[in-house]
Amino acid sequence: MSQNPRSAQRWAALVVGTTMLIFFIGLLVAGRSVWQYPDRPHRPDDRRTVSVVIARGMSSGTIARILADKDLLDHPSWFRWYANERGDAQRIRAGKYTLSASMTPRQLLATLLAGAPEEEVALTIPEGKNLLEVAALIEEAGISSRAEMEKAMRDPQLLMQLAVPGETAEGYLFPDTYQFKPGTPAAKVLGRLVKRSREVYAALKAEHAAGVAALAKTYGFDDAQIVIMASLVEKETGRGEERPRIAGVFLNRLRLPTFKPHLLQTDPTIIYGCTVPREKSTACQSFAGRIRRIHLDDPDNPYNTYTHEGLPPGPICNPGRAALQAVMAAEQNQYLYFVSKNDGTHYFSKTRAEHEAAVDKYQRGHGGT
């Protein structure tokens, strides 16, 4: 029995119509999914965070695959299309990101466009370090190169802008803990250290106004000379209770008429003059870490306080708050000498004979300060 041609046509039309309806419904569902994709998180209830590194020059397709591999999104091709369609694919910024699994594709793209927060590193400068040592610490922290830092610390124009006296920034690289971004320009790093030095010094000067005025009246000290004296105190002892006493000894050596010539006679100044300045005396060129008679007698080392009266031409390290305060509030005493007791403390003497006896006792003829 043959099929009715009209029935066959109607059946074919029904099949075609149904197929087309299903197709259009599928397109509608797919279109709706694509349309809603940017605002649909892959895992809305997942609160974990994932670290993702985006390298410079990565394509949007590669980035989408990385995000998918980290289980931060599905349909990486859709994410690529979304970024390209918006014209943002080439604007994604390199960096290390911390992304949440509950973020939508729109939020993920916005975060990648905003850029990763630049990580800061901590820089701790201990008291008593000289400028070469500070530059090395800055390089070790990954902030700026040692060469660039040393160049900045000796740059006359930059020092003038920062109102730093002297030929280097020595004495004004304040010991503290700082936060810097890796790659910070040397001039900017130097500016921060000097600014902190100014802040601390100003606060101490206000607190010890009478002491600062007395230093100006009796010794003719200005702020720069107080910093120089503080650097000597810093290098002579790490004991807080001794700093004001040692400051008093140095001031006595400059003032008392019974102590002539007015030589401060402190070893760290010789070491500084033989290591940090670019131009060094002939004797200093043979310095190998240990002070010898040739260095003690050296008149060509301007930092040699055994041959030059008064303060050295500049600070010999970067003093901290306690050393600065010790000079502003120095102990009033009659001591003129001190020698290490080899336990971190010193024995103080008022006369040369007493000092020589202490040297024999504590140093066994090796000499003292």
C-alpha positions in Angstrom: 0.0 0.0 0.0 1.6 3.2 -1.1 1.9 6.3 1.2 -0.1 9.4 0.4 2.2 12.0 -1.1 0.6 14.8 0.8 1.0 12.9 4.1 4.7 12.3 3.3 5.1 16.0 2.6 3.4 17.0 5.8 5.6 14.5 7.7 8.8 15.9 6.1 7.7 19.4 6.9 7.0 18.5 10.5 10.5 16.8 10.8 12.2 19.9 9.3 10.2 22.3 11.4 10.9 20.3 14.6 14.6 20.1 13.8 14.8 23.8 13.1 12.9 24.6 16.3 15.3 22.4 18.3 18.2 24.1 16.5 16.9 27.6 17.3 16.2 26.6 20.9 19.8 25.3 21.1 21.1 28.5 19.7 19.0 30.5 22.1 20.2 28.4 25.1 23.8 28.6 23.9 23.5 32.4 23.2 22.1 32.9 26.6 24.9 30.9 28.2 27.5 33.0 26.3 25.7 36.2 27.1 25.6 35.3 30.8 29.1 33.9 30.8 31.0 37.0 32.0 28.9 37.2 35.2 28.7 33.5 36.0 31.4 32.3 38.4 32.9 28.8 37.6 32.6 27.8 41.3 30.5 30.3 43.1 30.8 28.6 46.5 34.5 28.0 46.3 36.4 30.4 48.7 39.9 29.2 47.9 42.5 31.5 46.5 45.0 30.6 43.7 48.3 32.2 42.8 48.6 32.9 39.1 51.6 34.4 37.3 51.0 36.2 34.0 54.2 36.7 32.0 54.7 39.7 29.7 53.7 39.0 26.2 51.3 36.1 26.9 48.4 35.7 24.5 44.8 35.9 25.7 44.4 32.2 24.7 47.4 31.2 26.8 46.1 33.2 29.8 42.6 31.6 29.4 44.2 28.2 29.5 46.2 29.0 32.6 43.1 30.2 34.4 41.2 27.1 33.3 44.1 24.9 34.5 43.9 26.6 37.9 40.2 25.7 37.9 39.2 29.4 37.9 37.0 29.2 34.8 35.5 26.9 32.3 35.3 27.4 28.6 38.6 29.1 28.1 37.8 29.8 24.5 34.8 31.9 25.7 37.0 33.9 28.0 39.4 34.6 25.1 36.5 35.6 22.9 35.2 37.8 25.7 38.5 39.6 26.2 39.0 40.0 22.5 35.5 41.2 21.9 36.0 44.0 24.5 39.4 44.9 23.0 41.1 44.1 26.3 43.2 41.1 25.3 46.3 43.2 24.7 45.8 45.3 27.9 46.2 42.4 30.4 49.1 43.3 32.7 51.9 40.9 33.7 52.4 40.1 37.3 51.7 37.7 40.2 48.0 37.6 41.1 46.1 36.1 43.9 42.7 35.2 42.5 39.5 33.7 44.1 37.8 30.7 42.6 34.5 32.4 43.2 35.3 35.3 40.9 33.3 35.7 37.7 35.1 36.0 34.3 34.3 39.7 34.3 36.0 40.1 37.7 38.9 38.0 36.6 39.5 40.1 33.5 39.1 43.4 35.5 41.7 42.2 38.0 44.1 41.3 35.2 43.6 44.7 33.6 44.1 46.6 36.8 47.4 44.9 37.4 48.9 42.9 40.3 49.8 44.9 43.4 53.5 45.4 43.4 55.0 43.4 46.3 57.2 45.4 48.7 60.2 44.1 50.4 61.5 44.9 53.9 64.8 46.7 54.3 66.3 46.8 57.7 69.4 49.0 58.3 71.1 48.3 61.6 72.8 51.1 63.5 76.4 51.8 62.8 76.6 50.7 59.1 78.5 52.9 56.7 77.2 53.9 53.3 79.0 51.0 51.5 77.3 48.5 53.8 73.9 50.2 53.5 74.2 50.1 49.7 75.0 46.4 49.9 72.0 45.7 52.1 69.7 47.6 49.6 71.0 45.5 46.8 70.6 42.2 48.8 67.0 43.2 49.4 66.5 43.5 45.6 65.5 47.2 45.8 68.3 48.9 43.9 71.8 48.0 42.8 74.7 48.7 45.0 76.5 50.6 42.3 73.5 52.9 41.7 73.0 53.5 45.4 76.6 54.3 46.0 76.5 56.7 43.1 73.5 58.4 44.5 75.0 58.6 47.9 78.0 60.5 46.5 76.0 62.7 43.9 76.7 66.4 44.8 73.6 67.7 43.1 71.3 65.1 44.7 72.9 65.7 48.1 72.3 69.5 47.6 68.7 68.8 46.8 68.3 66.8 50.0 70.2 69.4 52.0 72.8 66.9 53.2 76.0 68.5 54.2 79.4 67.0 53.2 80.5 65.0 50.2 78.4 61.9 50.8 75.1 60.9 52.5 77.0 59.2 55.3 75.3 59.9 58.7 71.9 60.5 57.1 70.9 56.9 56.0 68.8 56.4 59.1 68.9 53.0 60.7 65.3 51.7 60.6 63.0 49.2 58.8 61.5 50.3 55.5 59.3 48.9 52.9 60.3 49.4 49.2 59.1 48.1 45.9 61.8 46.1 44.0 63.5 48.3 41.4 62.9 51.5 43.3 65.2 54.2 41.8 68.3 54.9 44.0 67.5 58.6 44.3 64.0 57.7 45.7 65.5 55.2 48.2 68.0 57.8 49.3 65.3 60.4 49.7 63.3 58.1 52.0 66.3 57.4 54.3 67.3 61.0 54.5 63.8 62.1 55.2 63.5 59.6 58.1 66.8 60.9 59.4 65.5 64.4 59.4 62.3 63.4 61.2 64.0 61.6 64.0 66.7 64.3 64.4 64.1 67.1 64.6 62.1 65.2 67.2 65.2 64.6 69.4 66.4 68.2 68.9 63.1 69.5 70.2 63.2 67.1 73.1 66.8 68.1 74.1 66.7 71.7 73.1 68.8 72.8 76.1 71.5 70.2 75.4 71.7 71.1 71.8 72.0 74.8 72.7 74.8 74.0 75.2 76.7 72.1 72.5 76.4 75.1 70.2 77.6 77.5 72.9 80.4 75.4 74.4 81.8 73.5 71.3 80.4 75.5 68.4 78.5 72.4 67.3 75.8 72.6 64.6 73.5 69.8 63.6 76.0 68.3 61.2 78.7 68.1 63.9 76.3 66.5 66.4 75.7 63.8 63.8 79.4 63.3 63.4 79.9 62.9 67.1 77.0 60.5 67.3 78.6 58.4 64.6 81.7 58.0 66.8 79.6 57.1 69.8 77.7 54.6 67.7 80.9 52.8 66.6 82.4 52.7 70.1 79.7 50.8 71.9 76.5 48.9 71.5 75.6 49.3 75.1 72.8 51.9 75.6 73.9 52.8 79.1 77.4 53.5 78.0 76.6 55.9 75.1 76.0 59.1 77.1 79.2 58.4 79.1 81.3 57.8 76.0 79.8 61.0 74.5 80.9 62.8 77.7 84.5 61.4 77.3 84.8 62.7 73.7 83.5 66.1 74.7 85.9 66.2 77.6 88.8 65.5 75.2 87.7 68.4 73.1 87.2 70.8 76.0 89.4 70.2 79.0 92.7 72.1 79.0 94.4 69.2 80.7 93.9 67.0 77.6 96.1 68.4 74.9 96.3 68.0 72.0 92.6 67.6 71.6 92.7 64.3 69.9 89.7 62.0 70.1 91.9 59.0 69.4 89.2 56.6 68.3 90.1 53.6 66.1 86.9 53.4 64.0 87.8 56.8 62.4 91.0 55.3 61.0 89.2 52.3 59.7 86.6 54.5 58.0 89.2 56.7 56.3 91.0 53.6 55.0 87.9 51.9 53.6 85.0 54.2 52.5 86.5 57.4 50.9 87.3 57.0 47.2 90.6 58.8 47.7 92.8 57.1 50.3 96.2 57.9 51.8 99.3 55.9 50.9 99.2 54.2 54.3 95.5 53.4 53.9 96.2 51.7 50.6 98.0 49.0 52.6 95.2 48.6 55.1 94.1 45.0 55.3 91.5 45.1 58.1 93.9 45.6 61.0 95.2 48.9 62.3 99.0 49.1 62.4 101.4 51.8 63.6 101.6 53.2 60.0 97.9 53.8 60.2 98.0 55.4 63.7 100.7 57.8 62.6 99.2 58.6 59.2 98.8 62.4 58.8 97.3 62.0 55.3 94.2 60.2 56.5 91.8 63.1 57.3 89.7 60.7 59.4 92.7 59.8 61.6 91.8 61.2 65.0 95.2 60.2 66.3 96.9 62.8 64.1 94.1 65.4 63.6 92.5 67.3 66.5 88.7 67.7 66.8 86.0 65.9 64.9 86.7 64.0 61.6 85.5 65.7 58.4 82.3 63.8 58.4 80.3 61.0 60.0 81.9 57.5 60.0 78.6 55.6 60.0 74.9 56.1 60.3 74.0 56.6 63.9 70.7 55.6 65.4 68.3 57.4 67.7 70.1 56.3 70.9 73.5 57.6 69.7 72.1 60.9 68.6 70.3 61.3 71.9 73.5 60.4 73.8 75.3 63.3 72.3 72.5 65.8 72.9 72.2 64.6 76.5 75.8 63.6 77.2 76.9 62.6 80.7 78.7 65.2 82.6 81.8 63.5 83.9 85.6 63.8 84.2 86.5 60.7 82.3 89.1 61.0 79.6 89.8 57.4 78.7 88.1 54.1 78.2 89.2 50.6 77.3 87.2 47.5 76.3 86.8 44.9 79.1 86.2 42.2 76.3 82.6 41.6 77.5 80.9 44.3 75.5 81.5 47.0 78.2 84.3 49.4 78.9 86.4 50.6 81.9 86.5 54.4 82.2 89.4 56.3 83.6 90.1 59.9 84.6 93.9 59.8 84.3 96.4 58.4 81.9 98.0 56.3 84.7 94.7 54.7 85.6 94.0 54.1 81.9 97.4 52.4 81.4 96.7 50.1 84.3 93.3 49.2 82.9 94.8 48.5 79.5 97.3 46.1 81.2 94.5 44.4 83.0 92.0 44.1 80.2 94.0 44.1 77.0 97.4 42.7 78.2 99.4 45.3 76.5 97.4 45.3 73.2 96.3 48.9 73.7 93.0 50.5 74.2 90.9 53.5 73.2 
